[in-house]
């Protein structure tokens, strides 16, 4: 299955999360990439596949989730760096400038990471999702200062438009020890 599209639904109900996951998988031929509880008693469902299938799955999930849906997205033509960043695969990265965007929502943060990666020549290091962080999420990018600033602003704009921005930071010439803190 071609993974050129991601879809996610974030819910306030764990039981609702199971119902939504089932509805999404029955609605279309999508790959279940992640379905789990996240901090503060929420649940997230992430699927991948072609655009039409992901749109159909998310549509069915939104209908099934009803009042327990917190946030959702469908990202067609997702940037290829989002997949390894979701798994935290940034070994061997060299920090130039470091950019961080932090959100109150998993869904808005993944959308923001995709927008950041598409906006400038940066390396998306990690997308960290809501575990042991009170339901918040953040992503990190590196590159030259100007590119990181552009990427952080693009990502922060996506999260900010939903009123879910916690913070955004650009650190020029960060200490190398910061990379070990991100592992």
C-alpha positions, 0 to 999 in steps of 0.5 A: 500500500502506498503511504502517501497520505496520513489520517489521524483522529484524537479522542477524549474517550478510550472506549470511543477510540476502539469504536473509531479504530474499528470504523476506520478500518472497516471503511477503507483499505488503510494501514493501521499505523498506530492506535493507542491510549495517550496521556491524560486519558486520550486515544489516538488512531493513525492510518496511512494509505492512498488519499481517497482511502484515508479520507474515507477512513477518517470520515467514518471515524469522525462520524463514529467518534461523534462528541469524543473527537478532539482533533483530526487531520488528513494530510495528502502527499505527506513529507517523507521525513514525517514517517522516520520522525514519528519513530524517533529515528534521528541517529547521526543527525548533526545539530546546526540550529535547533527548532522546537514546536510544542502543541496541546494536540497530537493531531495539530502537531503532526500537521505542523511537522509536515508543514515545517518539513515542506516549508524549508530545507530542514531535517525533521528529527523527531515527532514525539507524541503525548506519552509522559507529557500530559497529552502534549506533543512536540517536534524538532528540526535542524538546519541553518538558522534561517531555514529552521526559523522558517520551518518553526514559523510554518509549524507554529502557524498550523498549531496556532490556527487551532489555538493549541500552540504551547511554545516555539523555540529556535536555538542557534548553535545548540550544545551537542548534549541537547541531541542526547536529551532528545533520544 
